[in-house]
Amino acid sequence: MYLRDLSVINGTSGDESRVRSFIKQQIQGKVDEVWEDRLGNLIALKKGTKANRKILLAAHMDEVGFMVTNIDEDGTLCFAPVGSVETQVVIGKQVKVNDSIPGVIGFKPIHLQEKDQLLRPPKFEELRIYIGAKSKEEALKIVKIGDYVNFVTEYRENGRRASGKAFDDRVGCSVLMDVIDKQKRYENDVYFAFVVQEEVGLRGSAVVVEQVKPDVAIVIEGTIAGDDPGLEKDRWSTHLGEGPAVTFMHSGYVVNQKVFQAILSVAEKYGIPYQFRRRTQGSTDAGRLVRTGPGTASGVISVPTRYIHSPVCMIDLEDYANTVRLIEKILEEGEVFAR
């Protein structure tokens, strides 16, 4: 599993080069071809024994983060989110600017807030990043507008649970790398796509599908868990420890029924536990794959991830292992890809 290494690498949308370099280094020599496109996607091919169809497995490299938008006279930084991040989860968190400059996100202490501020989440315009500079002039020596900002989070494992940042979607990237490591040859050509800029509009996957022109695709994601304290069970999307989550519908896409049923069939045949992604909010690269070019029948298999799009995410390691196993068996069986 590569999740520990992948998690700590910074790679906000549009700045995925470090993630891409690590993945390329690890998979080189284990696939028949590997290349980068102009947008920054990394695509690898493992040729099939019969090569009668093209199968695409996709996971995105980018994570949510921030960009510096202005520098105040006191040396603090104004910033804006890159991707969907709520202010409630960022206050007081440690960050790095440009992958090197430590900082902390600050807001008024509770003692100084007005009553209306206590009753609503702050806006990003009200938050600042402190980097130790005493003036704008001093800050400008080390940062500039447009610089990237990322959370600083240590990866940890505690029993069956792992926590860290960027599990959406480094968990998917790690799954693909584990499948590549199996060193197995399948009947169909299998393309592994590590795509960019999913968090800002499913950008990279559109470019990939135009190059590969797959017959069918499966997107591997870290998805919303929802089994959080205080949230009613009927609003849970997935539950940690109950297996990989299979999507039947999400925002912008109703999953191809042939692909959906075939995924379930393989899971049941091999006794792999699975669950349904029961909430339909949010989207994945599958929503882009089906409406680009001629369209690609796509499925989505996800690792349930608690506290998604926050400084610290959490998964169940058995869910992860079963996701790897499910993808491997799908490729072996080929049922998803039957004509």
C-alpha positions as a LaTeX table, in Angstrom:
\begin{tabular}{lrrr}
\hline
Residue & $x$ (\AA) & $y$ (\AA) & $z$ (\AA) \\
\hline
Met1 & 0.00 & 0.00 & 0.00 \\
Tyr2 & 1.34 & 3.41 & $-1.01$ \\
Leu3 & $-1.15$ & 5.54 & 0.91 \\
Arg4 & 1.30 & 6.67 & 3.61 \\
Asp5 & 3.71 & 8.13 & 1.07 \\
Leu6 & 1.00 & 9.54 & $-1.19$ \\
Ser7 & $-0.87$ & 11.21 & 1.65 \\
Val8 & 1.97 & 13.42 & 2.81 \\
Ile9 & 2.85 & 14.67 & $-0.68$ \\
Asn10 & 1.25 & 18.03 & $-1.46$ \\
Gly11 & $-0.68$ & 18.22 & $-4.71$ \\
Thr12 & $-3.54$ & 20.71 & $-4.89$ \\
Ser13 & $-5.44$ & 20.90 & $-8.19$ \\
Gly14 & $-3.10$ & 22.27 & $-10.86$ \\
Asp15 & $-0.01$ & 21.46 & $-8.77$ \\
Glu16 & 0.10 & 17.68 & $-8.94$ \\
Ser17 & 3.69 & 17.34 & $-10.23$ \\
Arg18 & 5.15 & 15.90 & $-7.02$ \\
Val19 & 2.42 & 13.26 & $-6.80$ \\
Arg20 & 2.84 & 12.42 & $-10.45$ \\
Ser21 & 6.62 & 12.06 & $-10.13$ \\
Phe22 & 6.29 & 9.70 & $-7.16$ \\
Ile23 & 3.74 & 7.48 & $-8.91$ \\
Lys24 & 5.71 & 7.39 & $-12.16$ \\
Gln25 & 8.85 & 6.38 & $-10.29$ \\
Gln26 & 7.03 & 3.53 & $-8.53$ \\
Ile27 & 5.24 & 2.05 & $-11.56$ \\
Gln28 & 8.01 & 2.45 & $-14.15$ \\
Gly29 & 9.04 & $-0.98$ & $-15.39$ \\
Lys30 & 5.87 & $-2.65$ & $-14.12$ \\
Val31 & 3.73 & $-1.58$ & $-17.10$ \\
Asp32 & 4.23 & $-1.74$ & $-20.87$ \\
Glu33 & 3.86 & 1.99 & $-21.49$ \\
Val34 & 3.63 & 5.12 & $-19.38$ \\
Trp35 & 3.26 & 8.72 & $-20.47$ \\
Glu36 & 2.21 & 12.19 & $-19.34$ \\
Asp37 & $-0.12$ & 14.39 & $-21.36$ \\
Arg38 & $-0.07$ & 18.18 & $-21.68$ \\
Leu39 & $-2.57$ & 18.74 & $-18.89$ \\
Gly40 & $-0.50$ & 16.64 & $-16.47$ \\
Asn41 & $-2.35$ & 13.31 & $-16.40$ \\
Leu42 & $-0.20$ & 10.21 & $-15.96$ \\
Ile43 & $-1.38$ & 7.24 & $-18.03$ \\
Ala44 & 0.00 & 3.70 & $-17.94$ \\
Leu45 & $-0.88$ & 0.70 & $-20.09$ \\
Lys46 & $-0.66$ & $-2.97$ & $-19.27$ \\
Lys47 & $-1.31$ & $-4.85$ & $-22.52$ \\
Gly48 & $-3.79$ & $-7.71$ & $-22.54$ \\
Thr49 & $-3.27$ & $-11.26$ & $-23.75$ \\
Lys50 & $-6.09$ & $-10.90$ & $-26.27$ \\
Ala51 & $-6.43$ & $-7.11$ & $-26.33$ \\
Asn52 & $-10.01$ & $-7.28$ & $-27.52$ \\
Arg53 & $-11.16$ & $-4.35$ & $-25.36$ \\
Lys54 & $-9.75$ & $-1.30$ & $-23.59$ \\
Ile55 & $-10.43$ & $-0.98$ & $-19.86$ \\
Leu56 & $-9.73$ & 2.27 & $-18.06$ \\
Leu57 & $-9.15$ & 2.51 & $-14.30$ \\
Ala58 & $-9.01$ & 6.12 & $-13.12$ \\
Ala59 & $-8.13$ & 7.90 & $-9.87$ \\
His60 & $-7.33$ & 11.58 & $-9.39$ \\
Met61 & $-4.06$ & 12.85 & $-7.96$ \\
Asp62 & $-5.18$ & 16.29 & $-6.82$ \\
Glu63 & $-6.39$ & 17.27 & $-3.37$ \\
Val64 & $-8.32$ & 20.24 & $-2.04$ \\
Gly65 & $-6.21$ & 23.13 & $-0.79$ \\
Phe66 & $-5.80$ & 26.89 & $-1.09$ \\
Met67 & $-4.12$ & 29.71 & $-2.99$ \\
Val68 & $-2.74$ & 33.00 & $-1.72$ \\
Thr69 & $-4.93$ & 35.85 & $-3.05$ \\
Asn70 & $-3.44$ & 38.89 & $-1.28$ \\
Ile71 & $-0.87$ & 39.93 & 1.30 \\
Asp72 & $-1.93$ & 42.32 & 4.07 \\
Glu73 & 0.22 & 45.12 & 5.45 \\
Asp74 & 0.81 & 43.14 & 8.64 \\
Gly75 & 2.36 & 40.26 & 6.66 \\
Thr76 & $-0.57$ & 37.87 & 6.94 \\
Leu77 & $-1.92$ & 36.14 & 3.84 \\
Cys78 & $-5.41$ & 36.25 & 2.38 \\
Phe79 & $-6.36$ & 32.99 & 0.68 \\
Ala80 & $-9.12$ & 31.18 & $-1.20$ \\
Pro81 & $-10.06$ & 27.50 & $-1.43$ \\
Val82 & $-9.10$ & 25.34 & $-4.39$ \\
Gly83 & $-11.92$ & 22.80 & $-4.44$ \\
Ser84 & $-14.67$ & 22.42 & $-1.86$ \\
Val85 & $-13.41$ & 23.21 & 1.64 \\
Glu86 & $-15.50$ & 24.63 & 4.49 \\
Thr87 & $-14.09$ & 27.26 & 6.83 \\
Gln88 & $-15.29$ & 25.35 & 9.91 \\
Val89 & $-12.59$ & 22.71 & 9.44 \\
Val90 & $-9.59$ & 24.98 & 8.75 \\
Ile91 & $-9.36$ & 27.40 & 11.69 \\
Gly92 & $-6.21$ & 26.89 & 13.75 \\
Lys93 & $-4.79$ & 24.30 & 11.34 \\
Gln94 & $-1.15$ & 24.14 & 10.33 \\
Val95 & $-0.38$ & 24.64 & 6.65 \\
Lys96 & 2.57 & 24.98 & 4.29 \\
Val97 & 2.91 & 27.62 & 1.58 \\
Asn98 & 4.80 & 26.55 & $-1.53$ \\
Asp99 & 5.45 & 23.17 & 0.07 \\
Ser100 & 8.04 & 24.76 & 2.35 \\
Ile101 & 6.90 & 27.80 & 4.38 \\
Pro102 & 5.04 & 26.87 & 7.60 \\
Gly103 & 1.96 & 28.80 & 8.58 \\
Val104 & $-1.24$ & 28.62 & 10.61 \\
Ile105 & $-4.78$ & 29.61 & 9.67 \\
Gly106 & $-6.20$ & 32.10 & 12.14 \\
Phe107 & $-9.49$ & 33.75 & 13.09 \\
Lys108 & $-10.71$ & 35.88 & 15.97 \\
Pro109 & $-10.70$ & 34.02 & 19.30 \\
Ile110 & $-14.14$ & 33.28 & 20.67 \\
His111 & $-13.71$ & 35.99 & 23.32 \\
Leu112 & $-13.59$ & 38.72 & 20.66 \\
Gln113 & $-16.33$ & 37.51 & 18.34 \\
Glu114 & $-19.64$ & 39.32 & 18.07 \\
Lys115 & $-22.83$ & 37.34 & 18.68 \\
Asp116 & $-23.61$ & 37.07 & 14.96 \\
Gln117 & $-20.15$ & 35.61 & 14.32 \\
Leu118 & $-20.74$ & 32.91 & 16.92 \\
Leu119 & $-23.88$ & 31.83 & 15.09 \\
Arg120 & $-22.44$ & 31.49 & 11.59 \\
Pro121 & $-19.36$ & 29.98 & 9.96 \\
Pro122 & $-16.73$ & 32.59 & 9.07 \\
Lys123 & $-16.05$ & 33.50 & 5.46 \\
Phe124 & $-12.67$ & 32.88 & 3.90 \\
Glu125 & $-12.33$ & 36.65 & 3.57 \\
Glu126 & $-12.27$ & 36.82 & 7.38 \\
Leu127 & $-9.45$ & 34.28 & 7.79 \\
Arg128 & $-5.71$ & 34.84 & 7.46 \\
Ile129 & $-2.57$ & 32.71 & 7.29 \\
Tyr130 & 0.25 & 33.76 & 9.62 \\
Ile131 & 3.73 & 32.82 & 8.34 \\
Gly132 & 5.88 & 34.75 & 10.83 \\
Ala133 & 6.31 & 37.85 & 8.67 \\
Lys134 & 5.92 & 41.21 & 10.44 \\
Ser135 & 5.05 & 43.23 & 7.32 \\
Lys136 & 3.89 & 42.95 & 3.73 \\
Glu137 & 7.40 & 43.78 & 2.57 \\
Glu138 & 8.86 & 40.93 & 4.62 \\
Ala139 & 6.20 & 38.46 & 3.46 \\
Leu140 & 6.78 & 39.35 & $-0.21$ \\
Lys141 & 10.35 & 38.11 & 0.11 \\
Ile142 & 9.13 & 34.52 & 0.49 \\
Val143 & 5.57 & 34.34 & $-0.89$ \\
Lys144 & 3.55 & 35.79 & $-3.74$ \\
Ile145 & $-0.04$ & 35.88 & $-4.94$ \\
Gly146 & $-0.97$ & 32.57 & $-6.55$ \\
Asp147 & 1.20 & 30.42 & $-4.30$ \\
Tyr148 & $-0.33$ & 27.11 & $-3.20$ \\
Val149 & $-1.20$ & 26.30 & 0.41 \\
Asn150 & $-1.66$ & 22.79 & 1.82 \\
Phe151 & $-2.60$ & 21.21 & 5.13 \\
Val152 & 0.17 & 19.69 & 7.24 \\
Thr153 & $-1.00$ & 16.30 & 8.51 \\
Glu154 & 0.86 & 13.24 & 9.74 \\
Tyr155 & $-0.25$ & 9.85 & 8.40 \\
Arg156 & $-1.15$ & 7.41 & 11.16 \\
Glu157 & $-2.49$ & 3.88 & 11.56 \\
Asn158 & $-4.39$ & 2.82 & 14.65 \\
Gly159 & $-5.62$ & $-0.76$ & 14.50 \\
Arg160 & $-7.77$ & $-1.11$ & 11.40 \\
Arg161 & $-8.03$ & 2.63 & 10.86 \\
Ala162 & $-5.69$ & 4.98 & 8.99 \\
Ser163 & $-5.84$ & 8.77 & 9.13 \\
Gly164 & $-4.15$ & 11.48 & 7.11 \\
Lys165 & $-4.78$ & 14.17 & 4.55 \\
Ala166 & $-5.77$ & 13.91 & 0.88 \\
Phe167 & $-7.35$ & 10.45 & 1.06 \\
Asp168 & $-9.65$ & 11.90 & $-1.63$ \\
Asp169 & $-8.20$ & 10.61 & $-3.82$ \\
Arg170 & $-4.73$ & 9.35 & $-2.94$ \\
Val171 & $-6.54$ & 6.27 & $-1.67$ \\
Gly172 & $-7.65$ & 5.61 & $-5.26$ \\
Cys173 & $-4.15$ & 6.22 & $-6.60$ \\
Ser174 & $-2.75$ & 3.76 & $-4.06$ \\
Val175 & $-5.33$ & 1.13 & $-5.07$ \\
Leu176 & $-4.31$ & 1.44 & $-8.73$ \\
Met177 & $-0.63$ & 1.16 & $-7.82$ \\
Asp178 & $-1.32$ & $-1.97$ & $-5.75$ \\
Val179 & $-3.14$ & $-3.54$ & $-8.70$ \\
Ile180 & $-0.17$ & $-2.72$ & $-10.94$ \\
Asp181 & 2.13 & $-4.34$ & $-8.36$ \\
Lys182 & 0.25 & $-7.63$ & $-8.73$ \\
Gln183 & 2.20 & $-8.06$ & $-11.99$ \\
Lys184 & $-0.72$ & $-9.93$ & $-13.54$ \\
Arg185 & $-1.63$ & $-9.97$ & $-17.20$ \\
Tyr186 & $-5.33$ & $-9.78$ & $-18.10$ \\
Glu187 & $-7.21$ & $-10.57$ & $-21.32$ \\
Asn188 & $-8.03$ & $-6.93$ & $-21.99$ \\
Asp189 & $-5.74$ & $-3.93$ & $-22.32$ \\
Val190 & $-5.86$ & $-2.12$ & $-18.98$ \\
Tyr191 & $-5.12$ & 1.60 & $-18.80$ \\
Phe192 & $-4.34$ & 3.13 & $-15.42$ \\
Ala193 & $-5.02$ & 6.88 & $-15.39$ \\
Phe194 & $-3.82$ & 9.12 & $-12.56$ \\
Val195 & $-5.69$ & 12.28 & $-13.43$ \\
Val196 & $-5.44$ & 15.96 & $-12.50$ \\
Gln197 & $-7.87$ & 18.72 & $-11.49$ \\
Glu198 & $-10.83$ & 16.57 & $-10.48$ \\
Glu199 & $-11.60$ & 18.79 & $-7.50$ \\
Val200 & $-12.13$ & 21.87 & $-9.67$ \\
Gly201 & $-14.45$ & 20.42 & $-12.30$ \\
Leu202 & $-13.41$ & 16.92 & $-13.44$ \\
Arg203 & $-10.88$ & 18.39 & $-15.89$ \\
Gly204 & $-8.21$ & 15.74 & $-16.34$ \\
Ser205 & $-10.48$ & 12.78 & $-17.04$ \\
Ala206 & $-11.96$ & 14.48 & $-20.12$ \\
Val207 & $-8.49$ & 14.66 & $-21.65$ \\
Val208 & $-7.71$ & 11.04 & $-20.76$ \\
Val209 & $-10.81$ & 9.60 & $-22.38$ \\
Glu210 & $-10.05$ & 11.41 & $-25.64$ \\
Gln211 & $-6.61$ & 9.76 & $-25.74$ \\
Val212 & $-7.48$ & 6.24 & $-24.59$ \\
Lys213 & $-10.99$ & 5.89 & $-26.05$ \\
Pro214 & $-11.84$ & 3.07 & $-23.59$ \\
Asp215 & $-14.70$ & 0.64 & $-23.98$ \\
Val216 & $-15.53$ & 0.83 & $-20.29$ \\
Ala217 & $-14.13$ & 2.59 & $-17.23$ \\
Ile218 & $-14.13$ & 2.27 & $-13.46$ \\
Val219 & $-13.35$ & 5.24 & $-11.25$ \\
Ile220 & $-11.78$ & 4.48 & $-7.86$ \\
Glu221 & $-12.46$ & 7.16 & $-5.24$ \\
Gly222 & $-12.38$ & 8.04 & $-1.59$ \\
Thr223 & $-16.01$ & 8.83 & $-0.84$ \\
Ile224 & $-18.11$ & 10.33 & 1.94 \\
Ala225 & $-18.61$ & 8.07 & 4.96 \\
Gly226 & $-21.17$ & 10.02 & 6.93 \\
Asp227 & $-21.17$ & 7.75 & 9.99 \\
Asp228 & $-20.26$ & 10.76 & 12.10 \\
Pro229 & $-21.38$ & 11.49 & 15.67 \\
Gly230 & $-24.73$ & 13.23 & 15.71 \\
Leu231 & $-25.69$ & 12.43 & 12.13 \\
Glu232 & $-28.82$ & 10.31 & 11.74 \\
Lys233 & $-28.24$ & 6.88 & 10.23 \\
Asp234 & $-30.65$ & 7.53 & 7.38 \\
Arg235 & $-28.28$ & 10.27 & 6.22 \\
Trp236 & $-25.17$ & 8.10 & 6.21 \\
Ser237 & $-23.67$ & 7.68 & 2.77 \\
Thr238 & $-21.36$ & 4.81 & 3.67 \\
His239 & $-20.04$ & 3.20 & 6.82 \\
Leu240 & $-16.41$ & 2.43 & 7.65 \\
Gly241 & $-15.70$ & $-1.30$ & 7.87 \\
Glu242 & $-18.52$ & $-2.54$ & 5.64 \\
Gly243 & $-16.47$ & $-2.89$ & 2.46 \\
Pro244 & $-15.95$ & $-0.87$ & $-0.72$ \\
Ala245 & $-18.87$ & 1.34 & $-1.73$ \\
Val246 & $-20.51$ & 0.83 & $-5.12$ \\
Thr247 & $-22.23$ & 3.88 & $-6.63$ \\
Phe248 & $-25.58$ & 3.52 & $-8.40$ \\
Met249 & $-26.08$ & 7.26 & $-8.96$ \\
His250 & $-24.45$ & 10.55 & $-8.09$ \\
Ser251 & $-24.74$ & 14.16 & $-9.16$ \\
Gly252 & $-24.68$ & 14.30 & $-12.94$ \\
Tyr253 & $-24.65$ & 10.56 & $-13.62$ \\
Val254 & $-26.81$ & 7.47 & $-13.22$ \\
Val255 & $-24.36$ & 4.58 & $-13.40$ \\
Asn256 & $-24.61$ & 2.25 & $-16.38$ \\
Gln257 & $-26.69$ & $-0.67$ & $-15.14$ \\
Lys258 & $-24.67$ & $-3.32$ & $-16.95$ \\
Val259 & $-21.47$ & $-2.13$ & $-15.29$ \\
Phe260 & $-23.16$ & $-1.65$ & $-11.92$ \\
Gln261 & $-24.66$ & $-5.15$ & $-11.85$ \\
Ala262 & $-21.43$ & $-6.76$ & $-13.06$ \\
Ile263 & $-19.47$ & $-5.16$ & $-10.20$ \\
Leu264 & $-21.96$ & $-6.56$ & $-7.71$ \\
Ser265 & $-21.82$ & $-9.97$ & $-9.39$ \\
Val266 & $-18.04$ & $-10.20$ & $-9.03$ \\
Ala267 & $-18.15$ & $-9.08$ & $-5.40$ \\
Glu268 & $-20.77$ & $-11.69$ & $-4.55$ \\
Lys269 & $-18.97$ & $-14.46$ & $-6.45$ \\
Tyr270 & $-15.81$ & $-13.99$ & $-4.40$ \\
Gly271 & $-17.46$ & $-13.13$ & $-1.10$ \\
Ile272 & $-16.06$ & $-9.60$ & $-1.09$ \\
Pro273 & $-18.10$ & $-7.40$ & 1.27 \\
Tyr274 & $-19.54$ & $-4.28$ & $-0.31$ \\
Gln275 & $-22.04$ & $-1.54$ & 0.40 \\
Phe276 & $-23.93$ & 1.03 & $-1.60$ \\
Arg277 & $-23.06$ & 4.71 & $-1.66$ \\
Arg278 & $-26.48$ & 5.78 & $-0.44$ \\
Arg279 & $-26.24$ & 9.57 & $-0.74$ \\
Thr280 & $-26.21$ & 10.98 & $-4.26$ \\
Gln281 & $-24.56$ & 14.36 & $-3.66$ \\
Gly282 & $-21.17$ & 15.05 & $-5.16$ \\
Ser283 & $-19.67$ & 13.81 & $-8.39$ \\
Thr284 & $-16.71$ & 11.81 & $-9.68$ \\
Asp285 & $-14.71$ & 11.56 & $-12.88$ \\
Ala286 & $-17.27$ & 9.02 & $-14.09$ \\
Gly287 & $-19.62$ & 11.95 & $-14.68$ \\
Arg288 & $-17.09$ & 13.40 & $-17.11$ \\
Leu289 & $-16.16$ & 10.13 & $-18.80$ \\
Val290 & $-19.73$ & 9.39 & $-19.85$ \\
Arg291 & $-20.27$ & 12.74 & $-21.53$ \\
Thr292 & $-16.93$ & 13.22 & $-23.29$ \\
Gly293 & $-16.47$ & 12.15 & $-26.90$ \\
Pro294 & $-18.75$ & 9.21 & $-27.72$ \\
Gly295 & $-19.23$ & 8.52 & $-23.98$ \\
Thr296 & $-17.83$ & 5.68 & $-21.89$ \\
Ala297 & $-19.90$ & 3.31 & $-19.76$ \\
Ser298 & $-18.43$ & 3.87 & $-16.31$ \\
Gly299 & $-18.72$ & 2.48 & $-12.80$ \\
Val300 & $-17.54$ & 3.89 & $-9.48$ \\
Ile301 & $-16.01$ & 1.91 & $-6.60$ \\
Ser302 & $-15.00$ & 3.87 & $-3.52$ \\
Val303 & $-13.24$ & 3.50 & $-0.21$ \\
Pro304 & $-15.48$ & 5.05 & 2.50 \\
Thr305 & $-13.64$ & 8.03 & 3.97 \\
Arg306 & $-14.67$ & 9.86 & 7.12 \\
Tyr307 & $-14.06$ & 13.64 & 7.47 \\
Ile308 & $-13.48$ & 14.03 & 3.73 \\
His309 & $-12.20$ & 17.40 & 2.39 \\
Ser310 & $-10.72$ & 18.27 & 5.75 \\
Pro311 & $-7.20$ & 18.32 & 7.24 \\
Val312 & $-7.60$ & 14.75 & 8.54 \\
Cys313 & $-9.43$ & 11.93 & 6.75 \\
Met314 & $-9.99$ & 8.39 & 8.04 \\
Ile315 & $-10.48$ & 5.02 & 6.35 \\
Asp316 & $-10.80$ & 1.40 & 7.41 \\
Leu317 & $-7.84$ & $-0.61$ & 6.14 \\
Glu318 & $-10.00$ & $-3.67$ & 5.49 \\
Asp319 & $-12.21$ & $-1.56$ & 3.20 \\
Tyr320 & $-9.07$ & $-0.56$ & 1.35 \\
Ala321 & $-7.81$ & $-4.15$ & 1.02 \\
Asn322 & $-11.21$ & $-5.33$ & $-0.22$ \\
Thr323 & $-11.28$ & $-2.56$ & $-2.81$ \\
Val324 & $-7.94$ & $-3.75$ & $-4.21$ \\
Arg325 & $-9.23$ & $-7.32$ & $-4.25$ \\
Leu326 & $-12.49$ & $-6.34$ & $-5.96$ \\
Ile327 & $-10.71$ & $-4.44$ & $-8.74$ \\
Glu328 & $-8.32$ & $-7.34$ & $-9.24$ \\
Lys329 & $-11.13$ & $-9.89$ & $-9.51$ \\
Ile330 & $-13.11$ & $-7.67$ & $-11.89$ \\
Leu331 & $-10.11$ & $-7.57$ & $-14.22$ \\
Glu332 & $-9.62$ & $-11.33$ & $-13.94$ \\
Glu333 & $-13.26$ & $-12.15$ & $-14.55$ \\
Gly334 & $-13.90$ & $-9.58$ & $-17.23$ \\
Glu335 & $-17.63$ & $-9.74$ & $-16.48$ \\
Val336 & $-17.94$ & $-5.98$ & $-16.44$ \\
Phe337 & $-16.60$ & $-5.91$ & $-19.95$ \\
Ala338 & $-18.63$ & $-8.65$ & $-21.60$ \\
Arg339 & $-20.25$ & $-7.46$ & $-24.83$ \\
\hline
\end{tabular}
